[in-house]
Amino acid sequence: QVQLVESGGGLVQAGGSLRLSCAASGRTFSRYSTGWFRQAPGKEREFVAVISWNGGITDYGDSVKGRFTISRDNAKNTVYLHMNSLKPEDTAVYYCATPPRFYDISTRSDDFDIWGQGTQVTVSS
């Protein structure tokens, strides 16, 4: 079974950049798509980005398109979320997740069953 650990969160000024990492344990990680979601206080979990098992397909939430980029390095069992031009409304806990079946890809949080513990991103104005 895959286990996920996020890192790279922190405090950044508006307009700044951060790179989040999602490190996976488990030999079959390279067969799973991986998604990033975020949740701000008092709000529902929101889809941010997803990448297919081989990196050939990516998709983004409307609020982050053109600013965030998802990538993966299967040799390192790691998925990254590069966040540029950060805004205060990007403040949230960011989670990475994988679906239960090999090769599935989705933008719905209900389709993911393994989640990391989350990493806090705070963007000051």
Backbone bond lengths (Angstrom), bond angles and torsions (degrees), N, CA, C in turn:
res aa  C-N    CA-C-N  psi(-1)  N-CA   C-N-CA  omega(-1)  CA-C   N-CA-C  phi
1 Q - - - 1.460 - - 1.519 109.61 -
2 V 1.329 115.74 144.27 1.455 120.75 -179.69 1.522 110.66 -83.00
3 Q 1.313 116.82 138.25 1.464 122.91 170.49 1.526 108.02 -118.96
4 L 1.334 116.21 141.62 1.460 122.01 -172.96 1.528 110.97 -121.90
5 V 1.330 116.32 138.70 1.458 122.05 177.17 1.527 108.41 -133.38
6 E 1.329 116.28 119.73 1.460 121.10 177.72 1.524 110.69 -90.23
7 S 1.317 115.49 151.74 1.464 121.62 174.60 1.523 108.96 -154.82
8 G 1.336 115.57 168.46 1.456 120.17 175.61 1.510 115.06 103.87
9 G 1.317 117.14 -5.13 1.450 119.05 178.30 1.520 111.60 -70.87
10 G 1.320 115.45 170.72 1.456 120.02 179.27 1.503 111.68 165.33
11 L 1.322 115.08 -166.61 1.461 122.83 179.84 1.526 108.99 -102.28
12 V 1.323 116.10 129.39 1.459 120.88 -179.12 1.520 108.77 -142.23
13 Q 1.312 116.49 151.32 1.457 120.41 177.45 1.531 110.12 -79.50
14 A 1.309 115.21 154.13 1.466 120.47 176.36 1.525 109.62 -54.73
15 G 1.327 115.05 137.46 1.451 121.26 -176.79 1.514 113.71 92.39
16 G 1.311 116.36 -11.41 1.451 121.32 -178.73 1.515 113.18 -82.77
17 S 1.332 114.60 -174.34 1.461 121.53 -176.20 1.524 110.91 -133.07
18 L 1.302 115.01 152.81 1.464 122.97 171.87 1.516 108.18 -143.91
19 R 1.330 114.85 154.95 1.455 119.77 171.35 1.524 108.67 -123.53
20 L 1.316 115.40 118.76 1.451 120.91 175.71 1.522 109.79 -92.54
21 S 1.323 115.33 147.43 1.459 121.48 176.53 1.523 109.71 -122.05
22 C 1.303 115.17 145.36 1.462 122.63 175.07 1.515 106.10 -125.49
23 A 1.323 116.00 103.08 1.453 121.30 -178.00 1.523 109.73 -95.12
24 A 1.313 115.72 132.15 1.459 120.95 -175.77 1.514 111.11 -115.11
25 S 1.302 114.90 143.58 1.464 121.37 168.70 1.516 107.46 -109.59
26 G 1.287 116.21 148.55 1.460 119.14 -176.37 1.509 110.27 120.30
27 R 1.277 116.45 130.17 1.456 120.74 -171.42 1.516 113.65 -69.53
28 T 1.347 118.69 -19.61 1.455 119.54 -174.41 1.522 113.03 -100.96
29 F 1.322 117.93 13.97 1.463 120.99 -177.73 1.514 111.61 -54.62
30 S 1.314 117.25 -36.13 1.464 120.90 -175.69 1.522 112.39 -66.33
31 R 1.315 119.33 -10.60 1.463 121.83 178.63 1.525 112.71 -95.00
32 Y 1.333 117.75 -2.44 1.458 121.25 -176.59 1.526 111.50 -107.43
33 S 1.329 115.38 139.56 1.452 116.98 164.99 1.532 108.20 -68.61
34 T 1.306 116.60 163.00 1.465 121.48 178.98 1.515 109.32 -137.85
35 G 1.303 114.81 134.75 1.462 120.23 179.79 1.511 111.50 -116.78
36 W 1.323 114.47 154.01 1.466 122.25 170.09 1.526 107.78 -113.56
37 F 1.324 115.35 133.69 1.453 123.05 175.90 1.525 107.85 -130.62
38 R 1.307 115.86 163.06 1.458 118.91 177.45 1.511 109.44 -141.60
39 Q 1.324 114.61 155.17 1.465 120.19 178.26 1.509 108.95 -141.93
40 A 1.319 115.05 121.26 1.454 122.09 175.48 1.519 109.09 -95.29
41 P 1.322 118.00 156.83 1.469 120.58 -179.17 1.526 111.13 -56.07
42 G 1.324 115.16 130.48 1.444 120.67 177.13 1.515 115.10 77.25
43 K 1.333 116.47 5.06 1.466 119.88 -178.95 1.521 110.32 -121.70
44 E 1.328 115.32 160.58 1.451 120.31 178.02 1.527 110.52 -76.10
45 R 1.327 115.05 158.57 1.452 120.09 176.78 1.528 109.35 -63.78
46 E 1.313 115.71 136.77 1.461 122.36 -173.16 1.524 110.44 -120.61
47 F 1.311 116.39 136.49 1.458 121.61 175.16 1.524 109.71 -69.40
48 V 1.348 115.65 134.95 1.454 120.81 178.98 1.526 110.93 -112.35
49 A 1.336 116.52 -54.22 1.463 119.92 -176.85 1.521 109.33 -163.67
50 V 1.318 115.33 157.77 1.461 120.91 176.05 1.519 108.66 -144.71
51 I 1.328 115.15 149.88 1.459 120.69 177.93 1.517 108.36 -135.40
52 S 1.321 116.42 138.92 1.459 120.83 -179.76 1.523 110.60 -71.32
53 W 1.324 115.29 171.75 1.457 120.50 -173.72 1.524 112.80 -58.43
54 N 1.324 116.87 -33.00 1.474 119.68 -177.11 1.530 112.50 -107.90
55 G 1.327 116.15 7.19 1.457 119.75 178.86 1.509 114.81 80.95
56 G 1.314 117.85 2.03 1.454 120.77 -175.94 1.513 115.02 -76.97
57 I 1.319 116.23 -20.42 1.464 121.21 179.71 1.520 108.98 -125.84
58 T 1.311 116.33 131.49 1.463 121.67 173.58 1.520 109.17 -133.71
59 D 1.307 115.42 153.98 1.454 120.62 176.13 1.518 108.27 -148.54
60 Y 1.332 116.20 153.65 1.461 121.25 -174.47 1.516 111.11 -135.91
61 G 1.321 114.92 150.14 1.447 119.20 170.88 1.526 109.97 -69.08
62 D 1.321 116.05 152.12 1.462 120.08 -175.72 1.525 112.25 -59.37
63 S 1.313 116.94 -34.05 1.465 119.82 -174.63 1.524 112.98 -72.98
64 V 1.326 118.32 -13.61 1.470 120.66 -177.17 1.525 113.21 -118.52
65 K 1.323 117.39 -5.13 1.465 120.04 -179.03 1.519 111.16 -57.10
66 G 1.325 115.35 134.49 1.457 120.84 179.71 1.515 113.99 85.79
67 R 1.337 117.08 -11.09 1.469 120.67 -179.78 1.519 112.41 -116.06
68 F 1.321 117.02 -33.53 1.465 122.07 -177.30 1.528 109.14 -109.43
69 T 1.337 115.10 148.71 1.459 121.43 176.31 1.522 109.18 -135.39
70 I 1.315 115.98 130.51 1.461 121.08 177.16 1.524 108.46 -102.86
71 S 1.315 116.04 141.03 1.458 121.26 178.69 1.522 108.76 -149.08
72 R 1.332 116.28 168.42 1.462 118.69 179.19 1.517 109.98 -146.62
73 D 1.324 113.59 152.89 1.452 121.95 174.43 1.526 106.10 -128.26
74 N 1.305 117.51 96.99 1.467 120.26 -175.62 1.526 112.04 -67.33
75 A 1.319 117.17 -25.69 1.463 119.32 176.75 1.523 110.78 -64.97
76 K 1.330 116.33 -27.53 1.467 121.48 179.50 1.524 111.84 -103.67
77 N 1.336 117.33 3.20 1.473 120.96 -178.28 1.521 111.20 53.20
78 T 1.315 117.34 43.62 1.461 121.11 -174.81 1.531 111.05 -137.37
79 V 1.320 114.13 138.85 1.458 122.10 172.17 1.526 107.69 -115.23
80 Y 1.323 115.68 140.55 1.462 120.97 -176.63 1.525 110.94 -117.21
81 L 1.306 115.19 152.24 1.465 121.27 170.41 1.525 106.75 -127.74
82 H 1.327 114.95 109.08 1.447 121.49 179.17 1.528 107.56 -90.94
83 M 1.315 116.71 119.66 1.458 121.41 -175.04 1.524 109.41 -116.49
84 N 1.307 115.81 118.34 1.460 122.31 179.33 1.531 110.02 -117.56
85 S 1.323 115.61 164.13 1.474 121.64 177.87 1.519 110.98 49.11
86 L 1.303 116.21 48.07 1.468 120.98 -175.82 1.521 111.40 -64.71
87 K 1.322 113.89 145.32 1.462 122.27 -179.52 1.520 109.33 -120.88
88 P 1.319 118.13 156.96 1.469 119.43 177.29 1.530 112.59 -55.38
89 E 1.315 117.41 -32.44 1.473 119.92 -179.99 1.527 112.87 -72.59
90 D 1.324 118.07 -5.04 1.466 121.08 172.87 1.530 111.56 -82.56
91 T 1.313 117.20 -6.19 1.458 121.30 179.21 1.515 110.64 -62.01
92 A 1.334 115.84 124.09 1.467 121.46 -177.11 1.524 108.63 -178.47
93 V 1.332 114.68 171.51 1.461 120.50 165.74 1.522 107.08 -88.73
94 Y 1.313 115.73 128.28 1.458 121.97 -178.07 1.528 109.77 -103.62
95 Y 1.325 115.03 131.95 1.457 122.34 -178.24 1.526 110.13 -122.12
96 C 1.324 116.20 143.14 1.460 119.11 166.92 1.528 108.08 -106.52
97 A 1.324 114.58 156.11 1.453 119.80 -174.44 1.521 110.32 -155.09
98 T 1.340 115.35 155.45 1.453 121.14 175.09 1.530 109.35 -127.67
99 P 1.327 116.55 152.10 1.464 120.34 179.40 1.519 110.49 -82.51
100 P 1.321 117.75 169.29 1.469 120.07 -175.43 1.523 114.45 -75.85
101 R 1.327 118.02 -18.71 1.458 119.02 -175.30 1.525 111.84 -119.41
102 F 1.304 114.39 146.90 1.466 120.12 176.64 1.523 109.78 -54.49
103 Y 1.305 116.11 140.53 1.462 125.50 168.04 1.531 115.31 71.77
104 D 1.363 118.15 -10.67 1.470 118.78 176.13 1.511 110.39 -63.27
105 I 1.334 116.43 148.44 1.453 120.58 175.72 1.521 108.30 -140.60
106 S 1.311 116.39 139.69 1.458 120.94 -175.81 1.526 109.00 -156.73
107 T 1.327 115.61 163.16 1.458 121.71 173.15 1.527 111.45 -111.96
108 R 1.335 116.52 3.44 1.471 121.46 -177.59 1.522 109.72 -97.32
109 S 1.313 117.12 129.80 1.464 120.14 -177.62 1.529 111.51 -63.68
110 D 1.328 117.67 -28.40 1.474 120.56 179.70 1.522 112.15 -65.85
111 D 1.326 117.55 -18.03 1.464 121.08 -178.76 1.524 112.51 -88.45
112 F 1.329 117.18 2.27 1.466 121.82 179.80 1.522 108.80 -113.34
113 D 1.321 116.89 135.21 1.459 117.90 -175.76 1.515 114.02 -119.08
114 I 1.325 119.02 -12.88 1.467 120.92 177.43 1.518 107.66 -116.03
115 W 1.329 115.63 124.13 1.456 122.23 -174.05 1.519 110.16 -126.16
116 G 1.315 115.17 148.94 1.453 120.03 170.32 1.516 110.55 -81.29
117 Q 1.325 115.74 -178.03 1.461 120.87 -176.35 1.527 111.87 -84.66
118 G 1.331 117.08 -14.23 1.459 121.41 178.28 1.519 112.82 95.42
119 T 1.325 115.23 154.20 1.464 121.95 175.64 1.528 108.02 -136.90
120 Q 1.323 116.55 134.78 1.463 121.68 -175.15 1.519 110.94 -81.50
121 V 1.317 115.62 131.51 1.459 122.51 171.69 1.518 107.94 -118.73
122 T 1.310 116.31 124.77 1.457 121.38 178.94 1.521 108.94 -124.74
123 V 1.320 115.78 124.63 1.463 121.37 -179.03 1.519 107.77 -113.90
124 S 1.304 116.17 118.87 1.466 121.21 -179.25 1.529 110.13 -92.64
125 S 1.320 114.99 148.68 1.469 120.07 -178.28 1.518 111.50 -89.64
